[in-house]
Amino acid sequence: MRFASLGSGSRGNATLVQAGETCLLVDCGYSLREFESRCRELGVEAGAIDALLVTHEHGDHLKGVGALARRHGLPVWMTHGTFRNGRCGDIPDLHLFGSHTPCFRIGEIEVRPYTVPHDAREPSQFVFRHRDRRLGLLTDAGSITPHMSAVLDGVDALLLECNHDRGMLLEGPYPPSLKARVGGDYGHLSNDQAAQLLAGIDHGRLQHLVLGHLSEKNNHPELAQAAMLKVSEALEAVLSLLSQDRCSGWLTLS
C-alpha cells in the first residue's frame, strides 16, 4: 500500500491511496483542471481512480467532487449528512454510509470510516487496510475522542492534522469569531492536540507520520515538527510535512 497527497490546507485537499490494482481518492478540494494536473504529476490518470471518498462538505474538501465524478464516472462514497449539506450536483454512482458504518471493501482495500468532532453535518475520517498494513487519516477535527484514539491505535502510517499553533492563532489576523471556530472543540487540531493524540496511541509501528492541513497564517512547519518530536525524538526518522501547493510524492508501507 502507498499513499500521496495532492495538496493539503485550507485552499484544497486531496489524497490518493493505492494498493494492488485499486486506487482510491479521499476528497477533491480542487478544480477539475487543477486536480487532473496534480494527478499527472503522480503518474495517475483521473479516470483510473476506482472510487472517491469524501470526509465532509466544506469546499476545501468537496469543491471538485461533483465535476470529477461526472466526467470520469467515479463512484462516490460519503455520509448521508455530507450529501444533504454538500452541493455536488448530480452524482451518477453514489454510495451513502453512516459515520458508524462497519468496514467495507473497495477492490483490494478495506475502508473503515470513523466519526470525528468537526463543524460539519456528519464528518467522517478513514482508516485503510491492505493485508496487514493500516493507514490512518485524521484531519478536520477540533478535539480528541476515545473513539478516535482507539481507531488509530497501532496504525502503520498516519496523516495527521497539525492545523495551528495556539499562540499564533490567538495573536494572529483572524477575527475573534473565526479564532473561536478554528480553536474550538469542533474546529481544527492544534500542534499540541495532535501531539496529545499521538502520545496516547501506540505509535511504535509508524513507518510514516505525515503532518497535514497546516495553516499558512497560524502555524510554522518547524513548530508542528517540534510538537511531534516532544512525543518521541525517534519520530524524526518517519516524519514529513505536506504542502498546500505541491504533491507529496508517493509514500510506501513496506
RARALIN-V532558 format. One record per residue. N is the residue number from 1. PSI is psi in whole degrees, -180 to 180 (999 if undefined). OMEGA is omega in radians with two decimals (NA if undefined). D_FIRST is the distance of its C-alpha to the first C-alpha in Angstrom with 1 decimal. Layout:
# RARALIN-V532558
n->N psi->PSI omega->OMEGA d_first->D_FIRST
n->N psi->PSI omega->OMEGA d_first->D_FIRST
This chain:
# RARALIN-V532558
n->1 psi->142 omega->3.07 d_first->0.0
n->2 psi->162 omega->-3.12 d_first->3.8
n->3 psi->159 omega->-3.14 d_first->7.0
n->4 psi->144 omega->3.03 d_first->10.7
n->5 psi->135 omega->3.02 d_first->14.1
n->6 psi->-3 omega->-3.14 d_first->16.8
n->7 psi->148 omega->-3.08 d_first->19.3
n->8 psi->123 omega->3.12 d_first->20.2
n->9 psi->-173 omega->-3.03 d_first->23.7
n->10 psi->-10 omega->3.12 d_first->26.8
n->11 psi->6 omega->3.08 d_first->27.1
n->12 psi->142 omega->-3.13 d_first->23.7
n->13 psi->141 omega->3.03 d_first->20.2
n->14 psi->138 omega->-3.12 d_first->17.1
n->15 psi->132 omega->3.06 d_first->13.3
n->16 psi->139 omega->3.06 d_first->10.7
n->17 psi->126 omega->-3.04 d_first->7.3
n->18 psi->138 omega->3.04 d_first->5.7
n->19 psi->127 omega->-3.11 d_first->4.4
n->20 psi->-126 omega->-3.13 d_first->7.3
n->21 psi->7 omega->-3.07 d_first->10.3
n->22 psi->132 omega->3.09 d_first->9.6
n->23 psi->120 omega->-3.14 d_first->9.8
n->24 psi->150 omega->3.06 d_first->11.2
n->25 psi->131 omega->3.03 d_first->13.5
n->26 psi->114 omega->3.10 d_first->14.9
n->27 psi->155 omega->3.01 d_first->18.5
n->28 psi->92 omega->-3.11 d_first->20.5
n->29 psi->20 omega->-3.13 d_first->23.3
n->30 psi->161 omega->3.00 d_first->24.3
n->31 psi->159 omega->-3.11 d_first->26.8
n->32 psi->-45 omega->-3.13 d_first->25.6
n->33 psi->-46 omega->3.14 d_first->26.7
n->34 psi->-42 omega->3.14 d_first->25.0
n->35 psi->-47 omega->-3.12 d_first->21.7
n->36 psi->-36 omega->3.09 d_first->21.8
n->37 psi->-43 omega->3.14 d_first->22.8
n->38 psi->-36 omega->3.07 d_first->20.0
n->39 psi->-43 omega->-3.12 d_first->17.5
n->40 psi->-32 omega->3.07 d_first->19.3
n->41 psi->-30 omega->-3.12 d_first->18.8
n->42 psi->5 omega->3.11 d_first->15.0
n->43 psi->25 omega->-3.11 d_first->15.8
n->44 psi->131 omega->2.99 d_first->15.1
n->45 psi->133 omega->-3.07 d_first->18.1
n->46 psi->-36 omega->-3.13 d_first->18.6
n->47 psi->-13 omega->3.13 d_first->19.8
n->48 psi->-4 omega->3.11 d_first->16.6
n->49 psi->136 omega->-3.04 d_first->14.9
n->50 psi->-29 omega->-3.13 d_first->14.9
n->51 psi->155 omega->3.13 d_first->15.9
n->52 psi->123 omega->3.10 d_first->16.9
n->53 psi->137 omega->-3.05 d_first->17.1
n->54 psi->132 omega->-3.12 d_first->19.9
n->55 psi->-40 omega->3.14 d_first->20.4
n->56 psi->179 omega->-2.89 d_first->24.2
n->57 psi->4 omega->3.14 d_first->27.0
n->58 psi->147 omega->-2.96 d_first->27.8
n->59 psi->-32 omega->-3.13 d_first->28.0
n->60 psi->-3 omega->3.06 d_first->25.5
n->61 psi->-19 omega->-2.97 d_first->22.8
n->62 psi->-14 omega->-2.93 d_first->24.7
n->63 psi->-47 omega->-3.04 d_first->26.7
n->64 psi->4 omega->-3.00 d_first->25.1
n->65 psi->-51 omega->-3.07 d_first->23.7
n->66 psi->-48 omega->-3.12 d_first->26.7
n->67 psi->-41 omega->3.13 d_first->27.3
n->68 psi->-44 omega->-3.13 d_first->23.7
n->69 psi->-41 omega->-3.11 d_first->23.8
n->70 psi->-41 omega->-3.10 d_first->27.2
n->71 psi->-39 omega->-3.01 d_first->26.7
n->72 psi->4 omega->3.11 d_first->23.6
n->73 psi->35 omega->-3.07 d_first->24.1
n->74 psi->135 omega->2.94 d_first->20.9
n->75 psi->138 omega->-3.12 d_first->20.7
n->76 psi->131 omega->3.10 d_first->20.9
n->77 psi->128 omega->3.07 d_first->20.3
n->78 psi->165 omega->3.12 d_first->22.4
n->79 psi->162 omega->3.08 d_first->24.8
n->80 psi->-43 omega->-3.12 d_first->28.4
n->81 psi->-40 omega->3.10 d_first->29.6
n->82 psi->-42 omega->3.13 d_first->27.4
n->83 psi->-42 omega->-3.11 d_first->28.6
n->84 psi->-35 omega->-3.06 d_first->32.2
n->85 psi->-17 omega->3.12 d_first->32.2
n->86 psi->159 omega->3.11 d_first->30.0
n->87 psi->80 omega->-3.07 d_first->31.7
n->88 psi->-9 omega->-2.99 d_first->29.4
n->89 psi->-161 omega->-3.12 d_first->32.0
n->90 psi->131 omega->3.04 d_first->31.5
n->91 psi->110 omega->-3.00 d_first->27.9
n->92 psi->-34 omega->-3.05 d_first->28.3
n->93 psi->85 omega->-3.02 d_first->25.3
n->94 psi->133 omega->3.10 d_first->25.2
n->95 psi->116 omega->-3.13 d_first->23.6
n->96 psi->143 omega->3.10 d_first->25.1
n->97 psi->164 omega->3.05 d_first->24.0
n->98 psi->157 omega->-3.10 d_first->25.5
n->99 psi->-14 omega->3.06 d_first->24.0
n->100 psi->18 omega->3.10 d_first->24.5
n->101 psi->140 omega->3.06 d_first->23.0
n->102 psi->171 omega->3.12 d_first->21.2
n->103 psi->146 omega->3.01 d_first->17.6
n->104 psi->164 omega->-3.05 d_first->17.0
n->105 psi->136 omega->2.98 d_first->14.6
n->106 psi->109 omega->-3.09 d_first->13.7
n->107 psi->-124 omega->-3.08 d_first->12.7
n->108 psi->7 omega->-3.07 d_first->9.8
n->109 psi->129 omega->3.01 d_first->8.9
n->110 psi->133 omega->-3.09 d_first->11.5
n->111 psi->127 omega->3.04 d_first->13.0
n->112 psi->108 omega->3.03 d_first->15.5
n->113 psi->149 omega->3.03 d_first->17.9
n->114 psi->147 omega->-3.03 d_first->20.2
n->115 psi->149 omega->3.13 d_first->23.4
n->116 psi->155 omega->3.09 d_first->24.4
n->117 psi->109 omega->3.11 d_first->27.9
n->118 psi->158 omega->-3.05 d_first->28.2
n->119 psi->60 omega->3.05 d_first->31.1
n->120 psi->171 omega->-3.00 d_first->29.7
n->121 psi->-48 omega->-3.14 d_first->30.7
n->122 psi->68 omega->-3.06 d_first->27.7
n->123 psi->150 omega->3.13 d_first->24.7
n->124 psi->141 omega->2.94 d_first->21.4
n->125 psi->179 omega->-2.97 d_first->18.2
n->126 psi->150 omega->2.88 d_first->14.9
n->127 psi->132 omega->-3.12 d_first->12.5
n->128 psi->137 omega->3.12 d_first->9.3
n->129 psi->134 omega->2.98 d_first->8.4
n->130 psi->118 omega->-3.03 d_first->6.5
n->131 psi->-120 omega->-3.07 d_first->8.9
n->132 psi->22 omega->3.13 d_first->10.0
n->133 psi->140 omega->-3.12 d_first->7.6
n->134 psi->136 omega->3.08 d_first->8.7
n->135 psi->124 omega->3.11 d_first->8.6
n->136 psi->138 omega->3.04 d_first->12.2
n->137 psi->130 omega->3.08 d_first->14.0
n->138 psi->103 omega->2.95 d_first->17.8
n->139 psi->168 omega->3.04 d_first->20.2
n->140 psi->60 omega->3.05 d_first->23.7
n->141 psi->136 omega->-3.07 d_first->25.1
n->142 psi->-16 omega->-3.12 d_first->28.6
n->143 psi->170 omega->-3.08 d_first->28.6
n->144 psi->132 omega->3.08 d_first->26.8
n->145 psi->156 omega->3.06 d_first->27.2
n->146 psi->-35 omega->3.14 d_first->26.9
n->147 psi->-44 omega->3.10 d_first->24.6
n->148 psi->-46 omega->-3.12 d_first->22.1
n->149 psi->-40 omega->-3.14 d_first->22.2
n->150 psi->-41 omega->-3.11 d_first->21.8
n->151 psi->-37 omega->-3.05 d_first->18.7
n->152 psi->-3 omega->-3.11 d_first->17.0
n->153 psi->126 omega->3.03 d_first->18.4
n->154 psi->17 omega->3.11 d_first->16.3
n->155 psi->159 omega->-3.13 d_first->12.9
n->156 psi->-19 omega->3.06 d_first->10.5
n->157 psi->148 omega->-3.08 d_first->10.3
n->158 psi->123 omega->2.95 d_first->12.9
n->159 psi->113 omega->-2.91 d_first->14.2
n->160 psi->131 omega->3.10 d_first->17.8
n->161 psi->129 omega->2.91 d_first->21.0
n->162 psi->79 omega->-2.94 d_first->23.8
n->163 psi->-46 omega->-3.00 d_first->26.1
n->164 psi->156 omega->2.88 d_first->29.4
n->165 psi->127 omega->-3.00 d_first->31.7
n->166 psi->-40 omega->3.13 d_first->34.3
n->167 psi->-43 omega->3.11 d_first->37.3
n->168 psi->-39 omega->3.12 d_first->36.3
n->169 psi->-47 omega->-3.09 d_first->35.9
n->170 psi->-33 omega->-3.10 d_first->39.3
n->171 psi->-1 omega->-3.00 d_first->41.0
n->172 psi->-171 omega->-2.96 d_first->39.2
n->173 psi->-8 omega->-3.08 d_first->40.3
n->174 psi->146 omega->3.00 d_first->39.1
n->175 psi->158 omega->-3.07 d_first->41.9
n->176 psi->-39 omega->-3.11 d_first->42.3
n->177 psi->-39 omega->3.14 d_first->40.9
n->178 psi->-36 omega->3.05 d_first->37.6
n->179 psi->-43 omega->3.14 d_first->37.5
n->180 psi->-39 omega->3.14 d_first->38.0
n->181 psi->-51 omega->-3.09 d_first->35.3
n->182 psi->-42 omega->-3.07 d_first->32.6
n->183 psi->1 omega->-3.09 d_first->33.7
n->184 psi->179 omega->-3.07 d_first->34.4
n->185 psi->-15 omega->3.12 d_first->32.7
n->186 psi->27 omega->-3.13 d_first->31.1
n->187 psi->-113 omega->-3.07 d_first->30.2
n->188 psi->150 omega->-3.13 d_first->27.6
n->189 psi->132 omega->3.00 d_first->26.5
n->190 psi->171 omega->3.06 d_first->28.4
n->191 psi->-46 omega->-3.09 d_first->27.2
n->192 psi->-38 omega->3.09 d_first->29.1
n->193 psi->-41 omega->3.11 d_first->27.7
n->194 psi->-41 omega->3.11 d_first->24.1
n->195 psi->-39 omega->3.10 d_first->25.2
n->196 psi->-44 omega->3.10 d_first->27.0
n->197 psi->-45 omega->-3.11 d_first->23.9
n->198 psi->-40 omega->-3.14 d_first->21.9
n->199 psi->-25 omega->-3.07 d_first->24.9
n->200 psi->-1 omega->3.10 d_first->25.1
n->201 psi->165 omega->3.02 d_first->21.8
n->202 psi->107 omega->-3.13 d_first->20.3
n->203 psi->14 omega->-3.08 d_first->18.4
n->204 psi->-18 omega->-3.13 d_first->18.6
n->205 psi->-3 omega->-2.99 d_first->14.9
n->206 psi->123 omega->2.97 d_first->13.8
n->207 psi->-26 omega->3.10 d_first->11.8
n->208 psi->129 omega->2.94 d_first->12.1
n->209 psi->109 omega->-3.00 d_first->15.0
n->210 psi->121 omega->-3.09 d_first->15.3
n->211 psi->128 omega->-3.04 d_first->18.7
n->212 psi->176 omega->3.10 d_first->19.4
n->213 psi->36 omega->3.09 d_first->22.2
n->214 psi->132 omega->3.08 d_first->24.8
n->215 psi->137 omega->3.11 d_first->28.2
n->216 psi->-16 omega->-3.12 d_first->30.0
n->217 psi->-21 omega->-3.00 d_first->33.3
n->218 psi->21 omega->3.13 d_first->32.8
n->219 psi->161 omega->2.97 d_first->30.4
n->220 psi->142 omega->3.11 d_first->29.7
n->221 psi->-37 omega->-3.11 d_first->26.5
n->222 psi->-35 omega->3.13 d_first->28.5
n->223 psi->-41 omega->3.11 d_first->29.5
n->224 psi->-45 omega->3.14 d_first->26.0
n->225 psi->-43 omega->-3.13 d_first->24.8
n->226 psi->-37 omega->3.12 d_first->28.0
n->227 psi->-38 omega->3.12 d_first->27.5
n->228 psi->-39 omega->-3.08 d_first->24.2
n->229 psi->-18 omega->3.00 d_first->25.8
n->230 psi->-28 omega->3.08 d_first->28.6
n->231 psi->-47 omega->3.10 d_first->26.3
n->232 psi->126 omega->3.10 d_first->25.3
n->233 psi->-22 omega->3.13 d_first->25.9
n->234 psi->-19 omega->-3.13 d_first->23.1
n->235 psi->-16 omega->-3.12 d_first->20.6
n->236 psi->-31 omega->-3.10 d_first->21.7
n->237 psi->-20 omega->-3.07 d_first->19.5
n->238 psi->8 omega->-2.98 d_first->16.3
n->239 psi->136 omega->3.00 d_first->17.9
n->240 psi->164 omega->-3.10 d_first->17.7
n->241 psi->143 omega->3.13 d_first->19.3
n->242 psi->159 omega->3.13 d_first->18.7
n->243 psi->152 omega->3.03 d_first->21.5
n->244 psi->-33 omega->-2.92 d_first->23.2
n->245 psi->-1 omega->-3.14 d_first->24.2
n->246 psi->158 omega->3.09 d_first->21.4
n->247 psi->156 omega->-3.10 d_first->17.7
n->248 psi->-23 omega->-2.85 d_first->15.6
n->249 psi->162 omega->-3.08 d_first->13.7
n->250 psi->139 omega->3.05 d_first->10.0
n->251 psi->124 omega->-2.99 d_first->8.7
n->252 psi->140 omega->3.02 d_first->6.1
n->253 psi->119 omega->-3.09 d_first->5.6
n->254 psi->999 omega->NA d_first->7.7
